[in-house]
Amino acid sequence: MTRPPLPPFDETAAVTKVRMAEDGWNSRDPEKVSLAYTPDCQWRNRAEIFQGRDRIVDFLTRKWARELDYRLIKELWASHGNRIAVRFAYEYRDDSGAWFRAYGNENWEFAEHGLMRQRIASINDLPISEDQRLFHWPLGRRPDDHPGLSALGL
């Protein structure tokens, strides 16, 4: 299975890869998202370290059961060869109605066929009030005319 664009990434291909990842995560479909990763992909997400698509599906299922009304924006930070660095922010609420904005960075490494084989994420959560929210599009893909992180001052 290949998943273009393929490495090595130029800036255009890296931006496309980042947007594809954002769109996938905004679907909140763990099975669909897991297909962007190699079957033995290595993950570090906050304090969790694991490997494999089954574990990715389990992780994302738990994540989106806790993080309600999830909306994510990713932005390319840098790329070289088969690696991409991304910064991101997402907003969600918990089951008590409290809102949060999570900020983070991800380091990605891709196999030659375009699937991600390693994902390292560092993330911090900031409690926000509902009127501080900036991500207001309907659940799903961020509209093309919605500002990205830099335009929002994040």
C-alpha positions in Angstrom: 0.0 0.0 0.0 1.3 3.5 -0.9 0.0 6.8 0.5 1.2 9.7 -1.6 2.9 12.1 -1.4 6.0 10.0 -0.9 9.3 10.9 0.6 11.6 12.7 0.1 9.2 15.6 0.8 9.6 19.1 -0.8 7.7 21.9 1.0 4.5 21.4 -1.1 4.4 17.7 -0.5 5.0 18.2 3.2 2.2 20.7 3.5 -0.1 18.3 1.7 0.9 15.5 4.0 0.2 17.7 7.1 -3.2 18.7 5.8 -4.1 15.0 5.0 -3.2 14.1 8.6 -5.3 17.0 10.0 -8.2 16.0 7.9 -7.9 12.3 9.0 -7.8 13.2 12.7 -10.7 15.6 12.3 -12.8 12.7 11.1 -12.4 11.1 14.6 -12.5 7.7 12.9 -9.8 5.6 14.6 -9.8 2.8 11.9 -9.4 5.4 9.1 -6.7 7.3 10.9 -4.7 4.1 11.6 -4.4 3.4 7.9 -1.9 6.3 7.6 0.6 4.4 9.7 2.7 1.3 9.1 1.4 -1.9 10.7 4.3 -1.7 13.2 4.3 2.1 13.7 6.0 3.3 16.9 4.2 6.0 18.9 4.9 8.2 21.8 2.0 10.3 22.8 2.4 12.2 26.0 3.4 9.5 28.5 2.1 6.6 26.4 4.5 4.6 24.3 3.2 1.8 22.1 3.5 0.1 18.7 1.1 -1.1 16.0 -2.1 -0.2 14.3 -4.3 -2.1 16.8 -2.8 -0.1 19.6 -3.3 3.1 17.6 -7.0 2.3 17.1 -7.4 1.5 20.9 -5.6 4.8 21.8 -7.7 7.0 19.4 -10.9 5.3 20.5 -10.2 6.1 24.2 -9.0 9.6 23.2 -12.1 10.6 21.3 -14.4 9.1 24.0 -12.8 11.6 26.5 -12.1 14.6 24.2 -15.6 15.7 22.9 -16.2 18.2 20.1 -12.6 17.7 19.0 -11.3 20.1 16.3 -7.6 20.2 15.3 -5.3 22.4 13.2 -1.9 21.2 12.2 0.9 23.4 10.6 4.1 22.4 9.0 7.1 23.4 11.1 10.0 21.8 9.0 10.7 18.9 6.8 13.8 17.1 5.5 13.9 13.9 3.5 11.4 11.4 5.0 10.8 13.5 8.2 8.3 16.1 9.0 8.0 18.3 12.1 4.5 19.7 12.9 3.0 22.0 15.4 -0.6 21.8 16.3 -3.5 22.9 18.5 -6.8 21.3 19.1 -9.8 22.2 21.2 -12.2 19.9 23.0 -14.4 19.7 26.0 -14.6 17.0 28.6 -17.8 15.3 29.8 -18.4 18.0 32.5 -18.4 20.7 29.8 -15.0 22.2 30.6 -13.1 23.4 27.5 -9.4 22.9 26.7 -6.9 23.9 24.0 -4.1 21.4 23.6 -0.8 22.7 22.1 1.9 20.4 20.8 4.6 19.3 18.5 4.9 16.1 16.5 7.9 14.5 14.8 7.0 12.1 12.0 9.2 9.7 10.1 7.8 8.0 6.9 8.6 4.7 5.2 9.3 4.9 1.5 5.7 4.0 0.6 4.4 7.1 2.4 3.0 5.5 5.6 4.2 7.0 8.9 6.5 4.6 10.8 7.2 6.7 13.8 5.2 9.5 15.6 6.5 11.3 18.6 4.1 13.8 20.2 4.6 16.3 23.0 1.3 17.9 24.2 0.2 20.4 26.8 -3.4 21.2 27.8 -4.6 24.7 28.7 -8.1 25.1 30.3 -10.1 27.8 28.3 -13.5 29.2 28.7 -16.1 28.6 26.0 -15.8 32.2 24.8 -12.0 31.7 24.3 -12.6 29.0 21.7 -11.3 29.8 18.2 -12.2 26.6 16.3 -15.9 26.9 15.4 -16.4 25.0 12.2 -18.8 22.1 12.1 -17.3 18.8 13.3 -15.2 17.2 10.6 -12.7 18.7 8.1 -11.6 22.3 8.8 -12.9 24.5 5.9 -10.3 25.8 3.5 -11.2 29.4 4.4 -10.8 28.9 8.2 -7.6 30.4 9.5 -4.7 28.3 10.4 -2.5 28.5 13.6 -0.3 31.4 12.5 -3.3 33.5 11.3 -5.0 32.9 14.6 -1.9 34.0 16.5 -1.3 30.5 18.0 
